[in-house]
Amino acid sequence: MMYMSTDEIREKFLQFFESKGHLRLPSFSLIPKNDKSLLLINAGMAPLKPYFLGIEEPPRRRITTCQKCIRTPDIDRVGKTARHATFFEMLGNFSFGDYFKKEAITWAWEFVTEVLKLPKERLWVTIYEEDDEAFEIWHKEVGLEEDRIKRMGKEDNFWEIGTGPCGPCSEIYFDRGVDKGCGKETCGIGCDCDRYVEFWNLVFTQFDKDENGVYHKLKNPNIDTGMGLERIAAIMQGVDSLFDIDIVKVIRDKICEITGCEYGKDSEKDVSIRVITDHIRGTVFMIGDGILPSNEGRGYVLRRLIRRAARHGRMLGKKETFLHLIVDTVIEAYKNPYPELIQKGEYIKKVLYNEESRFNQTIDIGLELLENEIDRLKKNKENVLKGEIAFKLYDTYGFPLDLTKEIAAEKGIIVDQAGFDKLMQEQKERARMAQKELENIGWKDINITIEDEVETVFVGYDTLETQSRVLKIFSNDDEVSYTKEGDICYIILDKTPFYAESGGQVADKGVLETESGIAEVLDVKKGPKGTILHKAKVIKGEIAVDNNVFAKVNKNLRLAIMKNHTATHLLHSSLRRILGEHATQSGSLVEPERLRFDFAHFEALSEEQIVEIEKMVNDIIQQAIPVEKIQTDLDSAIKMGATALFDEKYSNIVRVIKIGDFSMELCGGTHVDNTGQIGMFKIISESSVAAGVRRIEAITGNKVYEFMLNNQKVLKDIRNKLKANSDSEIVAKINQLEERITALEKELEKHKLLLVDNELSLLYNEGLQIGEFRLIINKKETQDTDYIRLLTDRIRERDSKAIVLNLIKQDKKAIVLMACSKEAVKKGIDCGKTVKDVCEVLGGKGGGRPDFAQGGGNKIENLDLAAQRAIELIKSSIEGGS
């Protein structure tokens, strides 16, 4: 069988389907675009979902890609098997209502037998058991023998996820030989052994499953295929593991060189080498796509990969940082299909080094914390490490759970796995909920249907007003022939100067005027196939279908938007020049009032950097550089050097915004004619919005002047309040006030301690003796909870036999706070249970540890009953303990 490198296989696949009329697209970012159902791209078809669902129009009906993917559900098996990985590449060819089963099957067979030249006698296929059409094509068109076509059930050969598009699939298997099998007589397709390897799955999306489970035939069925590049490479190169293929082996060998380990000599060390090999590939690509380590969302996945790899490095004896030393090898291996990695190499290394260094620091702290906790458990004759402790080690100190379990087991301690899993799941849910809202602009938010195709021509680049004709009107989701004064409706015109909200730029506003009425345009959305939808309120008369209409954009608002949008491009370029090429756009909002720009960066900007960025942008503004708007094809734009966002989908004809030699980006928004029109640029805030994502908010033009006037007024008011003679005296006056406040706070603390000690004596004398313990009940009305805690601590410091119960009135609610010594706990006192019962008397809830608990309720009239209930419970506990 012919040897073929991984790069050759990838390129031959893409070239083959280009020859079949497919548009080759580069791999999309690992960060999903407008898809909240995914944390990371995990399949070749995932970035193309909008095309399959009909939400967006594909650039061509036939597409082929090699998509980088991340999957982590089986992360614990990575390194232990020959085929599990978190990072992989997926080859695919896709049809959106164009060709179907015959072409998909015959082309797949042609590629594997004539291009890859796999021996036909070693190829098998599976089909869905009811898919006679696929059987006929494989048998009669391809010529495959009946006994080499296996019918499988729905769980194996039918693709569906809940409701929506679904369909049968057909898989192609390679027989690696009897010597790779399990030796059983039943060994065949579907066996768990390594003999038969499935490497290509052809999905025939031909049904639409409704909520009742009924399958309806799609008018335009689709094709979605996926072939694992690493898996087919292992077959073509005659190796047993994905870690032995050329593009991965070179990384594996580099790790062996750095760690001083020889692969294949020690099975346990081999697992660690494979884990690092897999994780470093995924790590490099994730950071390259703008993901940074964090404790939530995508950053959580990245942090887990990095720290897991670093931990396995320690198991190989590599305690110092080393992962960054492998980056160049990964980039060299993948530079042909992913050249963008080259320019991001230094940034990737820096992020990796910082994260691994942080882990190396915290793992030692975690070890100390864990050992102290184990000692505490041993002294108390306990043998279970609580889930919250294990989770704190993992979440706060980056301590892997399996390492916690291993160390604990050596001391006879088991870990509360269920408690840890519960907290981990809660964190994952919080992470999903905390993800930044992605743009969700467009037709899918509006519940109306257009039966026949209509199209709106956008003329707003060249003019702000035009004569148009009303094509359709929708009111309350229904199509209507006219709309009257007071109605809010959606209007479609044959042409419009109104910019529809997209690419971060908000929609234009303005008016639509006919002979019979006037409507105010409130919003503008993009619909399918170039349709533009005007959300409008009729403010006079009525507007009807086929009316001639004068469409007029609000000039002042559009100009303000254009200033901010062009300034956004200048800001983007400045950030990349000052911070580095990694500071790419992660999101933006362009409004008349301000601009907001999100970008990839791993730390807060310094004051000096903000000043430098502002100066660079304002320098370009003052030069009044012409802003060129160039319309060209996508390939030409990329060759020109125009910046494109990895997670954006571009049509074949694109618009390039070029500002001298300073900035050149693909952008469909509206812009000023020269930078001088922007006037001025001012950053008003810089902050973090997500892990590894910073946000700058800025203003331009007259808004900068208004901002300066307001700041001058505020400064004048501060000067007057402080009685400062000049602005330069303000800081000195504030320093004096701070010193005075500090002195007063110290004085207050002294008086508070005296007050506490006086009150403590009274309370102690009034306390109730129960056996050897003294119950002190403090009923008080106060807002100062800190004072109550201080009082409680002072009582416990004075007498280890004291039990303190605070019943505090605060407005219309009661606060319960109870504490006792460990000695009281040993005698049977449980603050958590006592407070729970007491709070029920108060109509609320409470609980906590045996030595400290708190809660509350709103039935303040029951405070005396609550105190009596507490006395009964405490007496019962002490007497029972005795």
Secondary structure, DSSP 4 states (H G I P E B T S, - for coil): -----HHHHHHHHHHHHHTTTPEE-PPPPSSPSS-TT-SS--STTGGGHHHHTTSS--SSSEEEEEEEEE--TTGGGTTTSSS--SEEEEEEEEEESS--HHHHHHHHHHIIIIIS---GGGEEEEEETT-HHHHHIIIIII---GGGEEEE-HHHHEE--SSEEEEEEEEEEEE--GGGS---TT-STT-SSSSEEEEEEEEEEEEEE-TTS-EEEEEEEEEEEEEEHHHHHHHHTT-SSGGGSHHHHHHHHHHHHHHT--TTS-HHHHHHHHHHHHHHHHHHHHHHTT----SSHHHHHHHHHHHHHHHHHHHTT--S--GGGGHHHHHHHHTTT-THHHHTHHHHHHHHHHHHHHHHHHHHHHHHHHHHHHHHHHHTT--EE-HHHHHHHHHHH---HHHHHHHHHHTT-EE-HHHHHHHHHHHHHHHHHHSPPPP--SGGGS----SS----EE-TTT-SEEEEEEEEEEETTEEESEEETT-EEEEEESEE-PPPSBTTBPPP-EEEE-SSEEEEEEEEEE-GGG-EEEEEEEEEEEEETT-EEEEEE-HHHHHHHHHHHHHHHHHHHHHHHHH-TT--EEEEEE-SS-EEEEEE-SSPPPHHHHHHHHHHHHHHHHTT-BEEEEEEEHHHHHHHT-B--TT----SEEEEEEETTTEEEE--S---SBGGGG--EEEEEEEEEETTEEEEEEEETHHHHHHHHHHHHHHHHHHHHHT-SSGGGHHHHHHHHHHHHHHHHHHHHHHHHHHHHHHHHHHHHT-EEETTEEEEEEEEE-S-HHHHHHHHHHHHHH-TTEEEEEEEEETTEEEEEEEE-HHHHHTT--HHHHHHHHHHHTTSEEEE-SSEEEEEES-GGGHHHHHHHHHHHHHHHHHHH-
